[in-house]
Amino acid sequence: MNLQKKMENSTIVSATKSSKCSICDGIGWIYELNEYPHRCTCINDYLAEKKNEKIKELFSEAYSDYTFDNFKIEDEYQKRMKQKAVEFVKAKGINSILLLGQSGSGKTHLAVSIAKVLLDRGAWIELMPYTEDMIYIKQNMIEKEQYQKKMYKYKNCNYLIIDDFLKNTVRGNTVNEKDFGIIYEIIDYRYKYKKPVIITSEYFIDHMFKLNESIAGRLKEMVTQNGYNFLVQISNKEGRNYRMRGMEKI
């Protein structure tokens, strides 16, 4: 591809901006005599704007401020959780991570923090709030177009975040087999085509194996690749649920 063609293709991003840049006049490139054209700083502003839009699309207002920097470490287990999450975003190769166990321990906070780092790198990320989306998908299974549109995103994005995995799929001794059929379709596809997942769940991996070995086995393999182990399990202990703090009786 020649230089002119490259420049034409590269102006598409800046051309979508609602207002023209005063430096490059909305072209996205700066031309200087006897030098190759170089990108204008407005491109970075545009990408930052698009990232913020994606964050708002993916995460509720309650989660939008979550970062690694404001993850509170008050105990050793939280320190180890954060270390694993930071190691994950620095790791080489295609990797997945499971953040399992104790409710209110900061699993979703770290999943969102990971997502923001990956968004900075230009990754296509989708969030599957498990309980709500399971209801939506089941309600639209007859509507093929809606069903396939949702499943396409979840199967093909660079990283899929599944928050509260298996929530309400298991109630007492009752298992919703339809839920397992849907989630197996997603996990199996991503497993086959090496597409990572970032999952939070209150279920430990041994419990997942008891519920469905096919799904649990794939997830276990996906988090233990390339010499890494991103299976993070937080034991259930009193005082670890931050949502219950301040409820002490006197």
Phi and psi in degrees as GROMACS dihedral restraints (atoms count N, CA, C in turn):
[ dihedral_restraints ]
;  ai    aj    ak    al  type     phi  dphi    fc
    3     4     5     6     1   -77.5    20    10
    4     5     6     7     1   169.3    20    10
    6     7     8     9     1   -62.3    20    10
    7     8     9    10     1   -41.1    20    10
    9    10    11    12     1   -61.4    20    10
   10    11    12    13     1   -41.5    20    10
   12    13    14    15     1   -65.2    20    10
   13    14    15    16     1   -40.6    20    10
   15    16    17    18     1   -59.7    20    10
   16    17    18    19     1   -43.8    20    10
   18    19    20    21     1   -66.1    20    10
   19    20    21    22     1   -39.1    20    10
   21    22    23    24     1   -62.0    20    10
   22    23    24    25     1   -43.6    20    10
   24    25    26    27     1   -66.7    20    10
   25    26    27    28     1   -35.2    20    10
   27    28    29    30     1   -76.8    20    10
   28    29    30    31     1   -15.6    20    10
   30    31    32    33     1   -79.6    20    10
   31    32    33    34     1    -9.4    20    10
   33    34    35    36     1   -60.1    20    10
   34    35    36    37     1   -40.9    20    10
   36    37    38    39     1   -62.4    20    10
   37    38    39    40     1   -52.2    20    10
   39    40    41    42     1   -69.3    20    10
   40    41    42    43     1   -27.2    20    10
   42    43    44    45     1   -66.7    20    10
   43    44    45    46     1   -19.0    20    10
   45    46    47    48     1   -86.1    20    10
   46    47    48    49     1    -5.8    20    10
   48    49    50    51     1   -68.5    20    10
   49    50    51    52     1   144.2    20    10
   51    52    53    54     1   -73.1    20    10
   52    53    54    55     1   -26.9    20    10
   54    55    56    57     1  -128.8    20    10
   55    56    57    58     1   147.1    20    10
   57    58    59    60     1   -77.8    20    10
   58    59    60    61     1   143.6    20    10
   60    61    62    63     1   -74.4    20    10
   61    62    63    64     1   136.9    20    10
   63    64    65    66     1   -73.6    20    10
   64    65    66    67     1   -16.3    20    10
   66    67    68    69     1   -86.4    20    10
   67    68    69    70     1   -48.9    20    10
   69    70    71    72     1  -109.8    20    10
   70    71    72    73     1     0.4    20    10
   72    73    74    75     1    62.6    20    10
   73    74    75    76     1    31.3    20    10
   75    76    77    78     1    83.3    20    10
   76    77    78    79     1     2.6    20    10
   78    79    80    81     1   -77.0    20    10
   79    80    81    82     1   -35.4    20    10
   81    82    83    84     1    95.7    20    10
   82    83    84    85     1    -6.1    20    10
   84    85    86    87     1  -129.6    20    10
   85    86    87    88     1   148.7    20    10
   87    88    89    90     1  -113.1    20    10
   88    89    90    91     1   128.3    20    10
   90    91    92    93     1  -107.1    20    10
   91    92    93    94     1   127.7    20    10
   93    94    95    96     1  -128.1    20    10
   94    95    96    97     1   146.5    20    10
   96    97    98    99     1   -58.1    20    10
   97    98    99   100     1   131.0    20    10
   99   100   101   102     1    64.1    20    10
  100   101   102   103     1    19.2    20    10
  102   103   104   105     1  -131.6    20    10
  103   104   105   106     1   154.5    20    10
  105   106   107   108     1   -68.2    20    10
  106   107   108   109     1   146.4    20    10
  108   109   110   111     1   -61.0    20    10
  109   110   111   112     1   146.5    20    10
  111   112   113   114     1  -133.2    20    10
  112   113   114   115     1   156.0    20    10
  114   115   116   117     1   -65.6    20    10
  115   116   117   118     1   142.6    20    10
  117   118   119   120     1   -79.8    20    10
  118   119   120   121     1   155.6    20    10
  120   121   122   123     1   -66.9    20    10
  121   122   123   124     1   -17.0    20    10
  123   124   125   126     1   -64.9    20    10
  124   125   126   127     1   -24.2    20    10
  126   127   128   129     1   -63.0    20    10
  127   128   129   130     1   -41.8    20    10
  129   130   131   132     1   -63.6    20    10
  130   131   132   133     1   -39.7    20    10
  132   133   134   135     1   -62.9    20    10
  133   134   135   136     1   -40.6    20    10
  135   136   137   138     1   -64.0    20    10
  136   137   138   139     1   -45.7    20    10
  138   139   140   141     1   -64.0    20    10
  139   140   141   142     1   -38.0    20    10
  141   142   143   144     1   -64.1    20    10
  142   143   144   145     1   -39.2    20    10
  144   145   146   147     1   -63.8    20    10
  145   146   147   148     1   -44.0    20    10
  147   148   149   150     1   -66.3    20    10
  148   149   150   151     1   -35.7    20    10
  150   151   152   153     1   -63.0    20    10
  151   152   153   154     1   -45.2    20    10
  153   154   155   156     1   -62.5    20    10
  154   155   156   157     1   -37.6    20    10
  156   157   158   159     1   -63.7    20    10
  157   158   159   160     1   -40.5    20    10
  159   160   161   162     1   -67.7    20    10
  160   161   162   163     1   -38.6    20    10
  162   163   164   165     1   -60.9    20    10
  163   164   165   166     1   -44.4    20    10
  165   166   167   168     1   -64.3    20    10
  166   167   168   169     1   -35.6    20    10
  168   169   170   171     1   -68.1    20    10
  169   170   171   172     1   -41.6    20    10
  171   172   173   174     1   -79.5    20    10
  172   173   174   175     1   -43.3    20    10
  174   175   176   177     1  -116.6    20    10
  175   176   177   178     1   142.4    20    10
  177   178   179   180     1   -67.9    20    10
  178   179   180   181     1   167.3    20    10
  180   181   182   183     1   -59.7    20    10
  181   182   183   184     1   -31.0    20    10
  183   184   185   186     1   -63.5    20    10
  184   185   186   187     1   -28.3    20    10
  186   187   188   189     1  -101.2    20    10
  187   188   189   190     1   -12.8    20    10
  189   190   191   192     1   -63.2    20    10
  190   191   192   193     1   -24.5    20    10
  192   193   194   195     1   -92.7    20    10
  193   194   195   196     1    -0.8    20    10
  195   196   197   198     1   -65.8    20    10
  196   197   198   199     1   128.8    20    10
  198   199   200   201     1  -144.1    20    10
  199   200   201   202     1   169.2    20    10
  201   202   203   204     1   -63.3    20    10
  202   203   204   205     1   -36.7    20    10
  204   205   206   207     1   -63.9    20    10
  205   206   207   208     1   -35.1    20    10
  207   208   209   210     1  -102.3    20    10
  208   209   210   211     1    16.3    20    10
  210   211   212   213     1   -75.1    20    10
  211   212   213   214     1   117.7    20    10
  213   214   215   216     1   -79.6    20    10
  214   215   216   217     1   130.8    20    10
  216   217   218   219     1  -111.8    20    10
  217   218   219   220     1   108.5    20    10
  219   220   221   222     1  -118.2    20    10
  220   221   222   223     1    -4.8    20    10
  222   223   224   225     1  -149.7    20    10
  223   224   225   226     1   162.8    20    10
  225   226   227   228     1   -62.7    20    10
  226   227   228   229     1   -37.1    20    10
  228   229   230   231     1   -64.9    20    10
  229   230   231   232     1   -33.6    20    10
  231   232   233   234     1   -69.8    20    10
  232   233   234   235     1   -36.0    20    10
  234   235   236   237     1   -61.8    20    10
  235   236   237   238     1   -43.4    20    10
  237   238   239   240     1   -69.7    20    10
  238   239   240   241     1   -37.1    20    10
  240   241   242   243     1   -58.5    20    10
  241   242   243   244     1   -49.7    20    10
  243   244   245   246     1   -64.5    20    10
  244   245   246   247     1   -40.5    20    10
  246   247   248   249     1   -58.3    20    10
  247   248   249   250     1   -42.5    20    10
  249   250   251   252     1   -66.0    20    10
  250   251   252   253     1   -40.3    20    10
  252   253   254   255     1   -66.2    20    10
  253   254   255   256     1   -41.3    20    10
  255   256   257   258     1   -67.9    20    10
  256   257   258   259     1   -40.6    20    10
  258   259   260   261     1   -59.7    20    10
  259   260   261   262     1   -37.9    20    10
  261   262   263   264     1   -61.0    20    10
  262   263   264   265     1   -46.3    20    10
  264   265   266   267     1   -72.7    20    10
  265   266   267   268     1   -16.3    20    10
  267   268   269   270     1   -95.6    20    10
  268   269   270   271     1   -12.5    20    10
  270   271   272   273     1   -67.9    20    10
  271   272   273   274     1   151.3    20    10
  273   274   275   276     1   -90.6    20    10
  274   275   276   277     1   152.8    20    10
  276   277   278   279     1    85.7    20    10
  277   278   279   280     1  -174.4    20    10
  279   280   281   282     1   -96.1    20    10
  280   281   282   283     1   115.3    20    10
  282   283   284   285     1  -132.5    20    10
  283   284   285   286     1   154.2    20    10
  285   286   287   288     1  -120.4    20    10
  286   287   288   289     1   164.0    20    10
  288   289   290   291     1  -140.3    20    10
  289   290   291   292     1   138.4    20    10
  291   292   293   294     1  -114.7    20    10
  292   293   294   295     1   125.8    20    10
  294   295   296   297     1  -112.8    20    10
  295   296   297   298     1   103.3    20    10
  297   298   299   300     1  -121.5    20    10
  298   299   300   301     1   152.8    20    10
  300   301   302   303     1   111.1    20    10
  301   302   303   304     1  -138.4    20    10
  303   304   305   306     1   -39.4    20    10
  304   305   306   307     1   123.2    20    10
  306   307   308   309     1   -67.1    20    10
  307   308   309   310     1   142.0    20    10
  309   310   311   312     1    72.3    20    10
  310   311   312   313     1    21.8    20    10
  312   313   314   315     1   -95.7    20    10
  313   314   315   316     1    -6.7    20    10
  315   316   317   318     1   105.8    20    10
  316   317   318   319     1    16.8    20    10
  318   319   320   321     1   -63.4    20    10
  319   320   321   322     1   -47.1    20    10
  321   322   323   324     1   -66.9    20    10
  322   323   324   325     1   -37.2    20    10
  324   325   326   327     1   -56.2    20    10
  325   326   327   328     1   -46.2    20    10
  327   328   329   330     1   -71.3    20    10
  328   329   330   331     1   -36.0    20    10
  330   331   332   333     1   -62.3    20    10
  331   332   333   334     1   -42.0    20    10
  333   334   335   336     1   -66.6    20    10
  334   335   336   337     1   -40.2    20    10
  336   337   338   339     1   -61.8    20    10
  337   338   339   340     1   -42.4    20    10
  339   340   341   342     1   -60.6    20    10
  340   341   342   343     1   -46.1    20    10
  342   343   344   345     1   -59.1    20    10
  343   344   345   346     1   -39.7    20    10
  345   346   347   348     1   -65.9    20    10
  346   347   348   349     1   -37.5    20    10
  348   349   350   351     1   -64.4    20    10
  349   350   351   352     1   -43.2    20    10
  351   352   353   354     1   -68.2    20    10
  352   353   354   355     1   -34.7    20    10
  354   355   356   357     1   -63.0    20    10
  355   356   357   358     1   -36.8    20    10
  357   358   359   360     1   -59.8    20    10
  358   359   360   361     1   -29.1    20    10
  360   361   362   363     1   -88.0    20    10
  361   362   363   364     1     0.8    20    10
  363   364   365   366     1    88.3    20    10
  364   365   366   367     1    14.8    20    10
  366   367   368   369     1   -73.3    20    10
  367   368   369   370     1   147.8    20    10
  369   370   371   372     1   -86.9    20    10
  370   371   372   373     1   112.5    20    10
  372   373   374   375     1  -119.0    20    10
  373   374   375   376     1   138.3    20    10
  375   376   377   378     1  -127.5    20    10
  376   377   378   379     1   145.6    20    10
  378   379   380   381     1  -109.4    20    10
  379   380   381   382     1   129.5    20    10
  381   382   383   384     1  -112.8    20    10
  382   383   384   385     1    98.1    20    10
  384   385   386   387     1   -70.9    20    10
  385   386   387   388     1   105.0    20    10
  387   388   389   390     1   -53.1    20    10
  388   389   390   391     1   -53.6    20    10
  390   391   392   393     1   -62.4    20    10
  391   392   393   394     1   -50.6    20    10
  393   394   395   396     1   -63.4    20    10
  394   395   396   397     1   -43.0    20    10
  396   397   398   399     1   -74.2    20    10
  397   398   399   400     1   -29.0    20    10
  399   400   401   402     1   -62.9    20    10
  400   401   402   403     1   -41.3    20    10
  402   403   404   405     1   -63.2    20    10
  403   404   405   406     1   -46.7    20    10
  405   406   407   408     1   -61.4    20    10
  406   407   408   409     1   -46.9    20    10
  408   409   410   411     1   -63.3    20    10
  409   410   411   412     1   -44.0    20    10
  411   412   413   414     1   -65.5    20    10
  412   413   414   415     1   -36.2    20    10
  414   415   416   417     1   -69.1    20    10
  415   416   417   418     1   -22.8    20    10
  417   418   419   420     1  -111.2    20    10
  418   419   420   421     1    13.8    20    10
  420   421   422   423     1   -63.2    20    10
  421   422   423   424     1   -31.6    20    10
  423   424   425   426     1   -74.1    20    10
  424   425   426   427     1   -33.8    20    10
  426   427   428   429     1   -80.3    20    10
  427   428   429   430     1    89.0    20    10
  429   430   431   432     1   -54.9    20    10
  430   431   432   433     1   -40.5    20    10
  432   433   434   435     1   -64.4    20    10
  433   434   435   436     1   -46.2    20    10
  435   436   437   438     1   -65.7    20    10
  436   437   438   439     1   -42.9    20    10
  438   439   440   441     1   -61.6    20    10
  439   440   441   442     1   -48.9    20    10
  441   442   443   444     1   -67.2    20    10
  442   443   444   445     1   -35.5    20    10
  444   445   446   447     1   -62.3    20    10
  445   446   447   448     1   -45.2    20    10
  447   448   449   450     1   -66.2    20    10
  448   449   450   451     1   -47.0    20    10
  450   451   452   453     1   -66.4    20    10
  451   452   453   454     1   -35.3    20    10
  453   454   455   456     1   -59.4    20    10
  454   455   456   457     1   -46.6    20    10
  456   457   458   459     1   -59.9    20    10
  457   458   459   460     1   -46.1    20    10
  459   460   461   462     1   -71.5    20    10
  460   461   462   463     1   -27.0    20    10
  462   463   464   465     1   -81.5    20    10
  463   464   465   466     1   -35.3    20    10
  465   466   467   468     1  -107.8    20    10
  466   467   468   469     1   -12.6    20    10
  468   469   470   471     1   -61.5    20    10
  469   470   471   472     1   158.7    20    10
  471   472   473   474     1   -62.0    20    10
  472   473   474   475     1   -43.9    20    10
  474   475   476   477     1  -135.5    20    10
  475   476   477   478     1   131.7    20    10
  477   478   479   480     1  -111.0    20    10
  478   479   480   481     1   122.7    20    10
  480   481   482   483     1   -96.1    20    10
  481   482   483   484     1   124.6    20    10
  483   484   485   486     1  -115.0    20    10
  484   485   486   487     1   112.5    20    10
  486   487   488   489     1   -99.3    20    10
  487   488   489   490     1   133.6    20    10
  489   490   491   492     1    62.7    20    10
  490   491   492   493     1    44.9    20    10
  492   493   494   495     1   -52.2    20    10
  493   494   495   496     1   130.5    20    10
  495   496   497   498     1    73.6    20    10
  496   497   498   499     1     5.6    20    10
  498   499   500   501     1   -60.3    20    10
  499   500   501   502     1   126.4    20    10
  501   502   503   504     1    70.3    20    10
  502   503   504   505     1    -1.4    20    10
  504   505   506   507     1   -74.4    20    10
  505   506   507   508     1   -31.1    20    10
  507   508   509   510     1  -116.4    20    10
  508   509   510   511     1   122.2    20    10
  510   511   512   513     1  -129.5    20    10
  511   512   513   514     1   106.1    20    10
  513   514   515   516     1    64.5    20    10
  514   515   516   517     1  -121.9    20    10
  516   517   518   519     1   -98.3    20    10
  517   518   519   520     1     6.7    20    10
  519   520   521   522     1   -99.8    20    10
  520   521   522   523     1   130.0    20    10
  522   523   524   525     1  -116.6    20    10
  523   524   525   526     1   132.9    20    10
  525   526   527   528     1   -86.0    20    10
  526   527   528   529     1    99.5    20    10
  528   529   530   531     1   -65.5    20    10
  529   530   531   532     1   -29.7    20    10
  531   532   533   534     1   -63.9    20    10
  532   533   534   535     1   -39.4    20    10
  534   535   536   537     1   -59.5    20    10
  535   536   537   538     1   -44.9    20    10
  537   538   539   540     1   -62.9    20    10
  538   539   540   541     1   -36.3    20    10
  540   541   542   543     1   -63.0    20    10
  541   542   543   544     1   -41.9    20    10
  543   544   545   546     1   -68.5    20    10
  544   545   546   547     1   -49.1    20    10
  546   547   548   549     1   -70.0    20    10
  547   548   549   550     1   -30.6    20    10
  549   550   551   552     1   -63.4    20    10
  550   551   552   553     1   -41.2    20    10
  552   553   554   555     1   -58.1    20    10
  553   554   555   556     1   -41.0    20    10
  555   556   557   558     1   -71.8    20    10
  556   557   558   559     1   -51.4    20    10
  558   559   560   561     1   -64.6    20    10
  559   560   561   562     1   -42.5    20    10
  561   562   563   564     1   -62.5    20    10
  562   563   564   565     1   -41.3    20    10
  564   565   566   567     1   -62.5    20    10
  565   566   567   568     1   -46.6    20    10
  567   568   569   570     1   -68.4    20    10
  568   569   570   571     1   -34.0    20    10
  570   571   572   573     1   -63.5    20    10
  571   572   573   574     1   -46.3    20    10
  573   574   575   576     1   -65.6    20    10
  574   575   576   577     1   -38.8    20    10
  576   577   578   579     1  -102.7    20    10
  577   578   579   580     1    16.4    20    10
  579   580   581   582     1    54.4    20    10
  580   581   582   583     1    53.2    20    10
  582   583   584   585     1  -113.4    20    10
  583   584   585   586     1   118.8    20    10
  585   586   587   588     1   -70.1    20    10
  586   587   588   589     1   157.9    20    10
  588   589   590   591     1  -126.9    20    10
  589   590   591   592     1   152.0    20    10
  591   592   593   594     1  -124.5    20    10
  592   593   594   595     1   110.5    20    10
  594   595   596   597     1  -122.8    20    10
  595   596   597   598     1   134.9    20    10
  597   598   599   600     1  -113.7    20    10
  598   599   600   601     1   143.2    20    10
  600   601   602   603     1  -163.2    20    10
  601   602   603   604     1   151.5    20    10
  603   604   605   606     1   -84.7    20    10
  604   605   606   607     1    -6.9    20    10
  606   607   608   609     1   -90.4    20    10
  607   608   609   610     1   134.0    20    10
  609   610   611   612     1   -79.3    20    10
  610   611   612   613     1   162.6    20    10
  612   613   614   615     1   -64.1    20    10
  613   614   615   616     1   -34.3    20    10
  615   616   617   618     1   -67.5    20    10
  616   617   618   619     1   -33.9    20    10
  618   619   620   621     1   -69.0    20    10
  619   620   621   622     1   -39.1    20    10
  621   622   623   624     1   -60.7    20    10
  622   623   624   625     1   -38.9    20    10
  624   625   626   627     1   -63.2    20    10
  625   626   627   628     1   -36.8    20    10
  627   628   629   630     1   -68.5    20    10
  628   629   630   631     1   -31.6    20    10
  630   631   632   633     1   -79.4    20    10
  631   632   633   634     1   -44.4    20    10
  633   634   635   636     1  -160.6    20    10
  634   635   636   637     1   102.6    20    10
  636   637   638   639     1   -64.3    20    10
  637   638   639   640     1   -34.7    20    10
  639   640   641   642     1   -63.0    20    10
  640   641   642   643     1   -45.0    20    10
  642   643   644   645     1   -71.5    20    10
  643   644   645   646     1   -48.8    20    10
  645   646   647   648     1   -62.0    20    10
  646   647   648   649     1   -39.9    20    10
  648   649   650   651     1   -63.1    20    10
  649   650   651   652     1   -41.8    20    10
  651   652   653   654     1   -65.0    20    10
  652   653   654   655     1   -44.0    20    10
  654   655   656   657     1   -63.5    20    10
  655   656   657   658     1   -42.7    20    10
  657   658   659   660     1   -59.9    20    10
  658   659   660   661     1   -41.9    20    10
  660   661   662   663     1   -68.2    20    10
  661   662   663   664     1   -37.1    20    10
  663   664   665   666     1   -67.3    20    10
  664   665   666   667     1   -27.5    20    10
  666   667   668   669     1   -95.5    20    10
  667   668   669   670     1    -1.0    20    10
  669   670   671   672     1  -124.9    20    10
  670   671   672   673     1    59.8    20    10
  672   673   674   675     1  -121.2    20    10
  673   674   675   676     1   164.3    20    10
  675   676   677   678     1    56.2    20    10
  676   677   678   679     1    28.1    20    10
  678   679   680   681     1    82.0    20    10
  679   680   681   682     1     6.0    20    10
  681   682   683   684     1  -106.9    20    10
  682   683   684   685     1   163.9    20    10
  684   685   686   687     1  -137.4    20    10
  685   686   687   688     1   101.5    20    10
  687   688   689   690     1  -107.0    20    10
  688   689   690   691     1    39.8    20    10
  690   691   692   693     1   -95.1    20    10
  691   692   693   694     1   105.5    20    10
  693   694   695   696     1  -110.8    20    10
  694   695   696   697     1   113.8    20    10
  696   697   698   699     1  -120.3    20    10
  697   698   699   700     1   121.6    20    10
  699   700   701   702     1  -103.6    20    10
  700   701   702   703     1   116.7    20    10
  702   703   704   705     1   -61.6    20    10
  703   704   705   706     1   147.7    20    10
  705   706   707   708     1   -82.4    20    10
  706   707   708   709     1   113.0    20    10
  708   709   710   711     1  -139.0    20    10
  709   710   711   712     1   149.9    20    10
  711   712   713   714     1   -60.8    20    10
  712   713   714   715     1   136.5    20    10
  714   715   716   717     1    92.0    20    10
  715   716   717   718     1    -4.2    20    10
  717   718   719   720     1   -91.1    20    10
  718   719   720   721     1   -11.8    20    10
  720   721   722   723     1   -90.1    20    10
  721   722   723   724     1   105.8    20    10
  723   724   725   726     1   -64.6    20    10
  724   725   726   727     1   -24.5    20    10
  726   727   728   729     1   -69.1    20    10
  727   728   729   730     1   -18.1    20    10
  729   730   731   732     1   -99.4    20    10
  730   731   732   733     1     1.7    20    10
  732   733   734   735     1   -71.2    20    10
  733   734   735   736     1   147.8    20    10
  735   736   737   738     1    86.1    20    10
  736   737   738   739     1     8.4    20    10
  738   739   740   741     1  -108.0    20    10
  739   740   741   742     1    13.6    20    10
  741   742   743   744     1   -65.0    20    10
  742   743   744   745     1   142.0    20    10
  744   745   746   747     1   -89.2    20    10
  745   746   747   748     1   147.3    20    10
